[in-house]
Amino acid sequence: MNSVSPLEPREIFQDWVTLRIKIEKWQIRDDFAFTVRVKDNNRVDYICRINGCDWRVFASRNQQSEIQLKILHERHSCIG
Ligand SMILES: [Zn+2]
């Protein structure tokens, strides 16, 4: 199983959908499921569906109002 992230730390996205599509492709490739913990106009917080897993992607608007990746924990503690 390839665990290399398709995302770059501090990556900037044109819109929320672009980020979500990348994460959806990632979940299919690596066979896990994510859930949305927080989503509003300024931030989104994706976590692994398995309780207690370390995997997390958090993005929010920066000072230029761009959507920017702020937290990227690409390793799953749930699947080793
Ligand atoms: Zn996980």
PDB file of the backbone (N, CA, C, O) and the ligand in Angstrom, with CONECT records:
HET     ZN  A 101       1
ATOM      1  N   MET A   1       0.848  -1.203   0.000  1.00  0.00           N
ATOM      2  CA  MET A   1       0.000   0.000   0.000  1.00  0.00           C
ATOM      3  C   MET A   1       0.882   1.253   0.000  1.00  0.00           C
ATOM      4  O   MET A   1       1.774   1.416   0.833  1.00  0.00           O
ATOM      5  N   ASN A   2       0.606   2.101  -0.938  1.00  0.00           N
ATOM      6  CA  ASN A   2       1.364   3.355  -1.035  1.00  0.00           C
ATOM      7  C   ASN A   2       0.770   4.388  -0.082  1.00  0.00           C
ATOM      8  O   ASN A   2      -0.408   4.731  -0.185  1.00  0.00           O
ATOM      9  N   SER A   3       1.585   4.880   0.842  1.00  0.00           N
ATOM     10  CA  SER A   3       1.062   5.822   1.823  1.00  0.00           C
ATOM     11  C   SER A   3       1.521   7.253   1.546  1.00  0.00           C
ATOM     12  O   SER A   3       1.378   8.128   2.399  1.00  0.00           O
ATOM     13  N   VAL A   4       2.078   7.492   0.343  1.00  0.00           N
ATOM     14  CA  VAL A   4       2.521   8.852   0.031  1.00  0.00           C
ATOM     15  C   VAL A   4       1.310   9.748  -0.191  1.00  0.00           C
ATOM     16  O   VAL A   4       0.394   9.401  -0.937  1.00  0.00           O
ATOM     17  N   SER A   5       1.319  10.885   0.455  1.00  0.00           N
ATOM     18  CA  SER A   5       0.202  11.810   0.364  1.00  0.00           C
ATOM     19  C   SER A   5       0.123  12.469  -1.005  1.00  0.00           C
ATOM     20  O   SER A   5       1.155  12.842  -1.562  1.00  0.00           O
ATOM     21  N   PRO A   6      -1.081  12.623  -1.562  1.00  0.00           N
ATOM     22  CA  PRO A   6      -1.241  13.400  -2.791  1.00  0.00           C
ATOM     23  C   PRO A   6      -1.270  14.902  -2.524  1.00  0.00           C
ATOM     24  O   PRO A   6      -1.374  15.705  -3.451  1.00  0.00           O
ATOM     25  N   LEU A   7      -1.179  15.267  -1.267  1.00  0.00           N
ATOM     26  CA  LEU A   7      -1.234  16.683  -0.891  1.00  0.00           C
ATOM     27  C   LEU A   7       0.138  17.165  -0.436  1.00  0.00           C
ATOM     28  O   LEU A   7       0.947  16.391   0.076  1.00  0.00           O
ATOM     29  N   GLU A   8       0.381  18.450  -0.632  1.00  0.00           N
ATOM     30  CA  GLU A   8       1.613  19.065  -0.169  1.00  0.00           C
ATOM     31  C   GLU A   8       1.319  19.883   1.087  1.00  0.00           C
ATOM     32  O   GLU A   8       0.273  20.523   1.185  1.00  0.00           O
ATOM     33  N   PRO A   9       2.252  19.858   2.053  1.00  0.00           N
ATOM     34  CA  PRO A   9       2.064  20.727   3.219  1.00  0.00           C
ATOM     35  C   PRO A   9       1.955  22.187   2.758  1.00  0.00           C
ATOM     36  O   PRO A   9       2.729  22.634   1.911  1.00  0.00           O
ATOM     37  N   ARG A  10       1.012  22.907   3.309  1.00  0.00           N
ATOM     38  CA  ARG A  10       0.792  24.338   2.996  1.00  0.00           C
ATOM     39  C   ARG A  10       0.246  24.552   1.583  1.00  0.00           C
ATOM     40  O   ARG A  10       0.210  25.683   1.100  1.00  0.00           O
ATOM     41  N   GLU A  11      -0.180  23.470   0.916  1.00  0.00           N
ATOM     42  CA  GLU A  11      -0.724  23.592  -0.440  1.00  0.00           C
ATOM     43  C   GLU A  11      -1.932  24.524  -0.461  1.00  0.00           C
ATOM     44  O   GLU A  11      -2.716  24.572   0.486  1.00  0.00           O
ATOM     45  N   ILE A  12      -2.065  25.268  -1.569  1.00  0.00           N
ATOM     46  CA  ILE A  12      -3.193  26.185  -1.738  1.00  0.00           C
ATOM     47  C   ILE A  12      -4.126  25.639  -2.812  1.00  0.00           C
ATOM     48  O   ILE A  12      -3.670  25.142  -3.842  1.00  0.00           O
ATOM     49  N   PHE A  13      -5.441  25.731  -2.571  1.00  0.00           N
ATOM     50  CA  PHE A  13      -6.454  25.185  -3.473  1.00  0.00           C
ATOM     51  C   PHE A  13      -7.339  26.296  -4.018  1.00  0.00           C
ATOM     52  O   PHE A  13      -7.616  27.291  -3.348  1.00  0.00           O
ATOM     53  N   GLN A  14      -7.773  26.091  -5.262  1.00  0.00           N
ATOM     54  CA  GLN A  14      -8.647  27.082  -5.901  1.00  0.00           C
ATOM     55  C   GLN A  14     -10.006  27.141  -5.214  1.00  0.00           C
ATOM     56  O   GLN A  14     -10.614  28.206  -5.107  1.00  0.00           O
ATOM     57  N   ASP A  15     -10.473  25.993  -4.755  1.00  0.00           N
ATOM     58  CA  ASP A  15     -11.782  25.946  -4.115  1.00  0.00           C
ATOM     59  C   ASP A  15     -11.849  24.700  -3.235  1.00  0.00           C
ATOM     60  O   ASP A  15     -10.947  23.862  -3.257  1.00  0.00           O
ATOM     61  N   TRP A  16     -12.915  24.591  -2.471  1.00  0.00           N
ATOM     62  CA  TRP A  16     -13.064  23.463  -1.542  1.00  0.00           C
ATOM     63  C   TRP A  16     -13.237  22.146  -2.283  1.00  0.00           C
ATOM     64  O   TRP A  16     -12.793  21.099  -1.812  1.00  0.00           O
ATOM     65  N   VAL A  17     -13.889  22.200  -3.452  1.00  0.00           N
ATOM     66  CA  VAL A  17     -14.157  20.972  -4.193  1.00  0.00           C
ATOM     67  C   VAL A  17     -12.851  20.329  -4.661  1.00  0.00           C
ATOM     68  O   VAL A  17     -12.711  19.106  -4.627  1.00  0.00           O
ATOM     69  N   THR A  18     -11.915  21.140  -5.090  1.00  0.00           N
ATOM     70  CA  THR A  18     -10.628  20.613  -5.549  1.00  0.00           C
ATOM     71  C   THR A  18      -9.940  19.817  -4.453  1.00  0.00           C
ATOM     72  O   THR A  18      -9.388  18.745  -4.699  1.00  0.00           O
ATOM     73  N   LEU A  19      -9.979  20.352  -3.252  1.00  0.00           N
ATOM     74  CA  LEU A  19      -9.391  19.646  -2.112  1.00  0.00           C
ATOM     75  C   LEU A  19     -10.137  18.343  -1.850  1.00  0.00           C
ATOM     76  O   LEU A  19      -9.525  17.296  -1.638  1.00  0.00           O
ATOM     77  N   ARG A  20     -11.450  18.418  -1.868  1.00  0.00           N
ATOM     78  CA  ARG A  20     -12.240  17.221  -1.554  1.00  0.00           C
ATOM     79  C   ARG A  20     -12.005  16.104  -2.578  1.00  0.00           C
ATOM     80  O   ARG A  20     -11.903  14.933  -2.213  1.00  0.00           O
ATOM     81  N   ILE A  21     -11.919  16.473  -3.849  1.00  0.00           N
ATOM     82  CA  ILE A  21     -11.697  15.462  -4.890  1.00  0.00           C
ATOM     83  C   ILE A  21     -10.360  14.758  -4.667  1.00  0.00           C
ATOM     84  O   ILE A  21     -10.264  13.541  -4.825  1.00  0.00           O
ATOM     85  N   LYS A  22      -9.334  15.516  -4.302  1.00  0.00           N
ATOM     86  CA  LYS A  22      -8.036  14.895  -4.030  1.00  0.00           C
ATOM     87  C   LYS A  22      -8.127  13.905  -2.876  1.00  0.00           C
ATOM     88  O   LYS A  22      -7.546  12.821  -2.929  1.00  0.00           O
ATOM     89  N   ILE A  23      -8.851  14.281  -1.848  1.00  0.00           N
ATOM     90  CA  ILE A  23      -8.971  13.391  -0.693  1.00  0.00           C
ATOM     91  C   ILE A  23      -9.807  12.164  -1.043  1.00  0.00           C
ATOM     92  O   ILE A  23      -9.534  11.065  -0.560  1.00  0.00           O
ATOM     93  N   GLU A  24     -10.821  12.350  -1.881  1.00  0.00           N
ATOM     94  CA  GLU A  24     -11.632  11.197  -2.290  1.00  0.00           C
ATOM     95  C   GLU A  24     -10.811  10.211  -3.113  1.00  0.00           C
ATOM     96  O   GLU A  24     -10.951   9.000  -2.942  1.00  0.00           O
ATOM     97  N   LYS A  25      -9.960  10.709  -3.998  1.00  0.00           N
ATOM     98  CA  LYS A  25      -9.086   9.811  -4.772  1.00  0.00           C
ATOM     99  C   LYS A  25      -8.104   9.102  -3.851  1.00  0.00           C
ATOM    100  O   LYS A  25      -7.800   7.923  -4.029  1.00  0.00           O
ATOM    101  N   TRP A  26      -7.625   9.830  -2.883  1.00  0.00           N
ATOM    102  CA  TRP A  26      -6.679   9.278  -1.916  1.00  0.00           C
ATOM    103  C   TRP A  26      -7.340   8.131  -1.123  1.00  0.00           C
ATOM    104  O   TRP A  26      -6.732   7.085  -0.898  1.00  0.00           O
ATOM    105  N   GLN A  27      -8.560   8.351  -0.719  1.00  0.00           N
ATOM    106  CA  GLN A  27      -9.241   7.321   0.088  1.00  0.00           C
ATOM    107  C   GLN A  27      -9.503   6.062  -0.729  1.00  0.00           C
ATOM    108  O   GLN A  27      -9.450   4.954  -0.195  1.00  0.00           O
ATOM    109  N   ILE A  28      -9.786   6.223  -2.026  1.00  0.00           N
ATOM    110  CA  ILE A  28      -9.999   5.047  -2.876  1.00  0.00           C
ATOM    111  C   ILE A  28      -8.685   4.289  -3.053  1.00  0.00           C
ATOM    112  O   ILE A  28      -8.650   3.062  -2.956  1.00  0.00           O
ATOM    113  N   ARG A  29      -7.615   5.019  -3.312  1.00  0.00           N
ATOM    114  CA  ARG A  29      -6.318   4.393  -3.548  1.00  0.00           C
ATOM    115  C   ARG A  29      -5.845   3.624  -2.317  1.00  0.00           C
ATOM    116  O   ARG A  29      -5.365   2.494  -2.414  1.00  0.00           O
ATOM    117  N   ASP A  30      -5.995   4.270  -1.151  1.00  0.00           N
ATOM    118  CA  ASP A  30      -5.446   3.667   0.073  1.00  0.00           C
ATOM    119  C   ASP A  30      -6.495   2.909   0.878  1.00  0.00           C
ATOM    120  O   ASP A  30      -6.194   2.367   1.941  1.00  0.00           O
ATOM    121  N   ASP A  31      -7.731   2.871   0.371  1.00  0.00           N
ATOM    122  CA  ASP A  31      -8.777   2.052   0.974  1.00  0.00           C
ATOM    123  C   ASP A  31      -9.050   2.401   2.432  1.00  0.00           C
ATOM    124  O   ASP A  31      -8.936   1.558   3.321  1.00  0.00           O
ATOM    125  N   PHE A  32      -9.408   3.642   2.654  1.00  0.00           N
ATOM    126  CA  PHE A  32      -9.870   4.050   3.989  1.00  0.00           C
ATOM    127  C   PHE A  32     -11.103   4.922   3.786  1.00  0.00           C
ATOM    128  O   PHE A  32     -11.479   5.223   2.653  1.00  0.00           O
ATOM    129  N   ALA A  33     -11.719   5.319   4.869  1.00  0.00           N
ATOM    130  CA  ALA A  33     -12.878   6.197   4.778  1.00  0.00           C
ATOM    131  C   ALA A  33     -12.657   7.405   5.670  1.00  0.00           C
ATOM    132  O   ALA A  33     -12.211   7.279   6.810  1.00  0.00           O
ATOM    133  N   PHE A  34     -12.975   8.576   5.137  1.00  0.00           N
ATOM    134  CA  PHE A  34     -12.855   9.783   5.951  1.00  0.00           C
ATOM    135  C   PHE A  34     -14.241  10.290   6.316  1.00  0.00           C
ATOM    136  O   PHE A  34     -15.247   9.894   5.728  1.00  0.00           O
ATOM    137  N   THR A  35     -14.265  11.155   7.277  1.00  0.00           N
ATOM    138  CA  THR A  35     -15.500  11.818   7.637  1.00  0.00           C
ATOM    139  C   THR A  35     -15.184  13.296   7.848  1.00  0.00           C
ATOM    140  O   THR A  35     -14.042  13.659   8.128  1.00  0.00           O
ATOM    141  N   VAL A  36     -16.192  14.140   7.713  1.00  0.00           N
ATOM    142  CA  VAL A  36     -16.009  15.580   7.860  1.00  0.00           C
ATOM    143  C   VAL A  36     -16.363  15.974   9.284  1.00  0.00           C
ATOM    144  O   VAL A  36     -17.509  15.820   9.708  1.00  0.00           O
ATOM    145  N   ARG A  37     -15.389  16.480  10.019  1.00  0.00           N
ATOM    146  CA  ARG A  37     -15.654  16.891  11.394  1.00  0.00           C
ATOM    147  C   ARG A  37     -16.199  18.320  11.440  1.00  0.00           C
ATOM    148  O   ARG A  37     -17.128  18.619  12.191  1.00  0.00           O
ATOM    149  N   VAL A  38     -15.609  19.193  10.629  1.00  0.00           N
ATOM    150  CA  VAL A  38     -16.054  20.582  10.573  1.00  0.00           C
ATOM    151  C   VAL A  38     -16.027  21.036   9.123  1.00  0.00           C
ATOM    152  O   VAL A  38     -15.054  20.775   8.414  1.00  0.00           O
ATOM    153  N   LYS A  39     -17.071  21.707   8.673  1.00  0.00           N
ATOM    154  CA  LYS A  39     -17.037  22.328   7.351  1.00  0.00           C
ATOM    155  C   LYS A  39     -17.887  23.586   7.382  1.00  0.00           C
ATOM    156  O   LYS A  39     -19.085  23.537   7.663  1.00  0.00           O
ATOM    157  N   ASP A  40     -17.253  24.707   7.091  1.00  0.00           N
ATOM    158  CA  ASP A  40     -18.012  25.945   6.892  1.00  0.00           C
ATOM    159  C   ASP A  40     -17.300  26.754   5.811  1.00  0.00           C
ATOM    160  O   ASP A  40     -16.445  26.219   5.106  1.00  0.00           O
ATOM    161  N   ASN A  41     -17.633  28.012   5.675  1.00  0.00           N
ATOM    162  CA  ASN A  41     -17.068  28.788   4.577  1.00  0.00           C
ATOM    163  C   ASN A  41     -15.584  29.078   4.748  1.00  0.00           C
ATOM    164  O   ASN A  41     -14.912  29.468   3.794  1.00  0.00           O
ATOM    165  N   ASN A  42     -15.072  28.890   5.956  1.00  0.00           N
ATOM    166  CA  ASN A  42     -13.689  29.277   6.227  1.00  0.00           C
ATOM    167  C   ASN A  42     -12.750  28.128   6.541  1.00  0.00           C
ATOM    168  O   ASN A  42     -11.533  28.308   6.571  1.00  0.00           O
ATOM    169  N   ARG A  43     -13.306  26.955   6.775  1.00  0.00           N
ATOM    170  CA  ARG A  43     -12.425  25.845   7.154  1.00  0.00           C
ATOM    171  C   ARG A  43     -13.105  24.514   6.906  1.00  0.00           C
ATOM    172  O   ARG A  43     -14.330  24.402   6.854  1.00  0.00           O
ATOM    173  N   VAL A  44     -12.245  23.501   6.754  1.00  0.00           N
ATOM    174  CA  VAL A  44     -12.752  22.135   6.677  1.00  0.00           C
ATOM    175  C   VAL A  44     -11.778  21.233   7.424  1.00  0.00           C
ATOM    176  O   VAL A  44     -10.563  21.415   7.361  1.00  0.00           O
ATOM    177  N   ASP A  45     -12.337  20.264   8.127  1.00  0.00           N
ATOM    178  CA  ASP A  45     -11.522  19.359   8.927  1.00  0.00           C
ATOM    179  C   ASP A  45     -11.937  17.930   8.597  1.00  0.00           C
ATOM    180  O   ASP A  45     -13.018  17.487   8.984  1.00  0.00           O
ATOM    181  N   TYR A  46     -11.069  17.206   7.877  1.00  0.00           N
ATOM    182  CA  TYR A  46     -11.330  15.809   7.524  1.00  0.00           C
ATOM    183  C   TYR A  46     -10.571  14.911   8.479  1.00  0.00           C
ATOM    184  O   TYR A  46      -9.395  15.144   8.760  1.00  0.00           O
ATOM    185  N   ILE A  47     -11.234  13.894   8.973  1.00  0.00           N
ATOM    186  CA  ILE A  47     -10.567  12.909   9.825  1.00  0.00           C
ATOM    187  C   ILE A  47     -10.907  11.511   9.325  1.00  0.00           C
ATOM    188  O   ILE A  47     -11.875  11.315   8.590  1.00  0.00           O
ATOM    189  N   CYS A  48     -10.092  10.547   9.738  1.00  0.00           N
ATOM    190  CA  CYS A  48     -10.366   9.142   9.408  1.00  0.00           C
ATOM    191  C   CYS A  48     -11.628   8.711  10.145  1.00  0.00           C
ATOM    192  O   CYS A  48     -11.907   9.170  11.253  1.00  0.00           O
ATOM    193  N   ARG A  49     -12.391   7.813   9.502  1.00  0.00           N
ATOM    194  CA  ARG A  49     -13.630   7.380  10.125  1.00  0.00           C
ATOM    195  C   ARG A  49     -13.382   6.501  11.358  1.00  0.00           C
ATOM    196  O   ARG A  49     -14.264   6.353  12.205  1.00  0.00           O
ATOM    197  N   ILE A  50     -12.194   5.926  11.454  1.00  0.00           N
ATOM    198  CA  ILE A  50     -11.880   5.085  12.607  1.00  0.00           C
ATOM    199  C   ILE A  50     -11.544   5.973  13.805  1.00  0.00           C
ATOM    200  O   ILE A  50     -10.649   6.816  13.739  1.00  0.00           O
ATOM    201  N   ASN A  51     -12.262   5.770  14.876  1.00  0.00           N
ATOM    202  CA  ASN A  51     -12.051   6.578  16.078  1.00  0.00           C
ATOM    203  C   ASN A  51     -10.620   6.483  16.574  1.00  0.00           C
ATOM    204  O   ASN A  51     -10.074   5.388  16.708  1.00  0.00           O
ATOM    205  N   GLY A  52     -10.016   7.627  16.846  1.00  0.00           N
ATOM    206  CA  GLY A  52      -8.686   7.642  17.432  1.00  0.00           C
ATOM    207  C   GLY A  52      -7.551   7.578  16.436  1.00  0.00           C
ATOM    208  O   GLY A  52      -6.387   7.684  16.824  1.00  0.00           O
ATOM    209  N   CYS A  53      -7.861   7.405  15.143  1.00  0.00           N
ATOM    210  CA  CYS A  53      -6.801   7.372  14.124  1.00  0.00           C
ATOM    211  C   CYS A  53      -6.166   8.755  13.992  1.00  0.00           C
ATOM    212  O   CYS A  53      -6.825   9.780  14.169  1.00  0.00           O
ATOM    213  N   ASP A  54      -4.861   8.758  13.674  1.00  0.00           N
ATOM    214  CA  ASP A  54      -4.123  10.027  13.578  1.00  0.00           C
ATOM    215  C   ASP A  54      -4.329  10.761  12.255  1.00  0.00           C
ATOM    216  O   ASP A  54      -3.997  11.942  12.150  1.00  0.00           O
ATOM    217  N   TRP A  55      -4.874  10.079  11.245  1.00  0.00           N
ATOM    218  CA  TRP A  55      -5.000  10.699   9.926  1.00  0.00           C
ATOM    219  C   TRP A  55      -5.911  11.943  10.011  1.00  0.00           C
ATOM    220  O   TRP A  55      -7.001  11.890  10.580  1.00  0.00           O
ATOM    221  N   ARG A  56      -5.440  13.049   9.437  1.00  0.00           N
ATOM    222  CA  ARG A  56      -6.233  14.275   9.499  1.00  0.00           C
ATOM    223  C   ARG A  56      -5.779  15.247   8.406  1.00  0.00           C
ATOM    224  O   ARG A  56      -4.587  15.375   8.124  1.00  0.00           O
ATOM    225  N   VAL A  57      -6.737  15.915   7.809  1.00  0.00           N
ATOM    226  CA  VAL A  57      -6.457  16.993   6.861  1.00  0.00           C
ATOM    227  C   VAL A  57      -7.303  18.185   7.269  1.00  0.00           C
ATOM    228  O   VAL A  57      -8.531  18.111   7.314  1.00  0.00           O
ATOM    229  N   PHE A  58      -6.620  19.293   7.566  1.00  0.00           N
ATOM    230  CA  PHE A  58      -7.336  20.503   7.952  1.00  0.00           C
ATOM    231  C   PHE A  58      -6.880  21.649   7.065  1.00  0.00           C
ATOM    232  O   PHE A  58      -5.684  21.897   6.918  1.00  0.00           O
ATOM    233  N   ALA A  59      -7.842  22.343   6.477  1.00  0.00           N
ATOM    234  CA  ALA A  59      -7.536  23.500   5.632  1.00  0.00           C
ATOM    235  C   ALA A  59      -8.420  24.664   6.051  1.00  0.00           C
ATOM    236  O   ALA A  59      -9.565  24.482   6.465  1.00  0.00           O
ATOM    237  N   SER A  60      -7.858  25.871   5.932  1.00  0.00           N
ATOM    238  CA  SER A  60      -8.652  27.055   6.246  1.00  0.00           C
ATOM    239  C   SER A  60      -8.147  28.225   5.417  1.00  0.00           C
ATOM    240  O   SER A  60      -7.096  28.147   4.781  1.00  0.00           O
ATOM    241  N   ARG A  61      -8.898  29.290   5.436  1.00  0.00           N
ATOM    242  CA  ARG A  61      -8.507  30.475   4.663  1.00  0.00           C
ATOM    243  C   ARG A  61      -7.338  31.183   5.351  1.00  0.00           C
ATOM    244  O   ARG A  61      -7.327  31.368   6.568  1.00  0.00           O
ATOM    245  N   ASN A  62      -6.367  31.568   4.543  1.00  0.00           N
ATOM    246  CA  ASN A  62      -5.236  32.326   5.090  1.00  0.00           C
ATOM    247  C   ASN A  62      -5.532  33.830   4.995  1.00  0.00           C
ATOM    248  O   ASN A  62      -6.651  34.228   4.673  1.00  0.00           O
ATOM    249  N   GLN A  63      -4.536  34.643   5.274  1.00  0.00           N
ATOM    250  CA  GLN A  63      -4.772  36.091   5.320  1.00  0.00           C
ATOM    251  C   GLN A  63      -5.097  36.677   3.954  1.00  0.00           C
ATOM    252  O   GLN A  63      -5.622  37.786   3.854  1.00  0.00           O
ATOM    253  N   GLN A  64      -4.778  35.917   2.888  1.00  0.00           N
ATOM    254  CA  GLN A  64      -5.134  36.371   1.533  1.00  0.00           C
ATOM    255  C   GLN A  64      -6.462  35.768   1.090  1.00  0.00           C
ATOM    256  O   GLN A  64      -6.845  35.882  -0.074  1.00  0.00           O
ATOM    257  N   SER A  65      -7.169  35.121   2.032  1.00  0.00           N
ATOM    258  CA  SER A  65      -8.455  34.459   1.741  1.00  0.00           C
ATOM    259  C   SER A  65      -8.308  33.254   0.831  1.00  0.00           C
ATOM    260  O   SER A  65      -9.296  32.771   0.278  1.00  0.00           O
ATOM    261  N   GLU A  66      -7.093  32.766   0.669  1.00  0.00           N
ATOM    262  CA  GLU A  66      -6.889  31.548  -0.100  1.00  0.00           C
ATOM    263  C   GLU A  66      -7.141  30.340   0.803  1.00  0.00           C
ATOM    264  O   GLU A  66      -6.924  30.392   2.013  1.00  0.00           O
ATOM    265  N   ILE A  67      -7.600  29.258   0.188  1.00  0.00           N
ATOM    266  CA  ILE A  67      -7.792  28.009   0.930  1.00  0.00           C
ATOM    267  C   ILE A  67      -6.441  27.312   1.023  1.00  0.00           C
ATOM    268  O   ILE A  67      -5.853  26.930   0.011  1.00  0.00           O
ATOM    269  N   GLN A  68      -5.966  27.153   2.236  1.00  0.00           N
ATOM    270  CA  GLN A  68      -4.620  26.612   2.413  1.00  0.00           C
ATOM    271  C   GLN A  68      -4.623  25.435   3.383  1.00  0.00           C
ATOM    272  O   GLN A  68      -5.314  25.446   4.402  1.00  0.00           O
ATOM    273  N   LEU A  69      -3.836  24.422   3.038  1.00  0.00           N
ATOM    274  CA  LEU A  69      -3.681  23.262   3.916  1.00  0.00           C
ATOM    275  C   LEU A  69      -2.873  23.678   5.145  1.00  0.00           C
ATOM    276  O   LEU A  69      -1.783  24.239   5.027  1.00  0.00           O
ATOM    277  N   LYS A  70      -3.422  23.395   6.317  1.00  0.00           N
ATOM    278  CA  LYS A  70      -2.738  23.811   7.543  1.00  0.00           C
ATOM    279  C   LYS A  70      -2.231  22.610   8.349  1.00  0.00           C
ATOM    280  O   LYS A  70      -1.178  22.679   8.983  1.00  0.00           O
ATOM    281  N   ILE A  71      -2.988  21.515   8.317  1.00  0.00           N
ATOM    282  CA  ILE A  71      -2.579  20.315   9.052  1.00  0.00           C
ATOM    283  C   ILE A  71      -2.673  19.129   8.102  1.00  0.00           C
ATOM    284  O   ILE A  71      -3.697  18.932   7.447  1.00  0.00           O
ATOM    285  N   LEU A  72      -1.610  18.343   8.027  1.00  0.00           N
ATOM    286  CA  LEU A  72      -1.590  17.172   7.159  1.00  0.00           C
ATOM    287  C   LEU A  72      -0.944  16.013   7.929  1.00  0.00           C
ATOM    288  O   LEU A  72       0.279  15.924   8.038  1.00  0.00           O
ATOM    289  N   HIS A  73      -1.788  15.137   8.453  1.00  0.00           N
ATOM    290  CA  HIS A  73      -1.312  13.924   9.115  1.00  0.00           C
ATOM    291  C   HIS A  73      -1.681  12.761   8.210  1.00  0.00           C
ATOM    292  O   HIS A  73      -2.800  12.252   8.267  1.00  0.00           O
ATOM    293  N   GLU A  74      -0.731  12.339   7.370  1.00  0.00           N
ATOM    294  CA  GLU A  74      -1.073  11.394   6.311  1.00  0.00           C
ATOM    295  C   GLU A  74      -0.993   9.935   6.725  1.00  0.00           C
ATOM    296  O   GLU A  74      -1.414   9.053   5.976  1.00  0.00           O
ATOM    297  N   ARG A  75      -0.456   9.673   7.912  1.00  0.00           N
ATOM    298  CA  ARG A  75      -0.320   8.277   8.337  1.00  0.00           C
ATOM    299  C   ARG A  75      -1.528   7.842   9.159  1.00  0.00           C
ATOM    300  O   ARG A  75      -1.980   8.543  10.065  1.00  0.00           O
ATOM    301  N   HIS A  76      -2.031   6.666   8.810  1.00  0.00           N
ATOM    302  CA  HIS A  76      -3.136   6.088   9.572  1.00  0.00           C
ATOM    303  C   HIS A  76      -2.595   5.240  10.707  1.00  0.00           C
ATOM    304  O   HIS A  76      -1.813   4.316  10.480  1.00  0.00           O
ATOM    305  N   SER A  77      -3.003   5.547  11.914  1.00  0.00           N
ATOM    306  CA  SER A  77      -2.678   4.640  13.015  1.00  0.00           C
ATOM    307  C   SER A  77      -3.664   3.477  13.058  1.00  0.00           C
ATOM    308  O   SER A  77      -3.415   2.481  13.736  1.00  0.00           O
ATOM    309  N   CYS A  78      -4.791   3.595  12.335  1.00  0.00           N
ATOM    310  CA  CYS A  78      -5.815   2.538  12.370  1.00  0.00           C
ATOM    311  C   CYS A  78      -5.439   1.334  11.519  1.00  0.00           C
ATOM    312  O   CYS A  78      -5.873   0.217  11.802  1.00  0.00           O
ATOM    313  N   ILE A  79      -4.633   1.548  10.473  1.00  0.00           N
ATOM    314  CA  ILE A  79      -4.307   0.439   9.579  1.00  0.00           C
ATOM    315  C   ILE A  79      -2.805   0.200   9.539  1.00  0.00           C
ATOM    316  O   ILE A  79      -2.290  -0.425   8.611  1.00  0.00           O
ATOM    317  N   GLY A  80      -2.112   0.697  10.545  1.00  0.00           N
ATOM    318  CA  GLY A  80      -0.670   0.491  10.629  1.00  0.00           C
ATOM    319  C   GLY A  80       0.060   1.401   9.698  1.00  0.00           C
ATOM    320  O   GLY A  80       1.289   1.364   9.636  1.00  0.00           O
TER     321      GLY A  80
HETATM  322 ZN    ZN A 101      -7.166   5.801   9.734  1.00  0.00          ZN2+
END
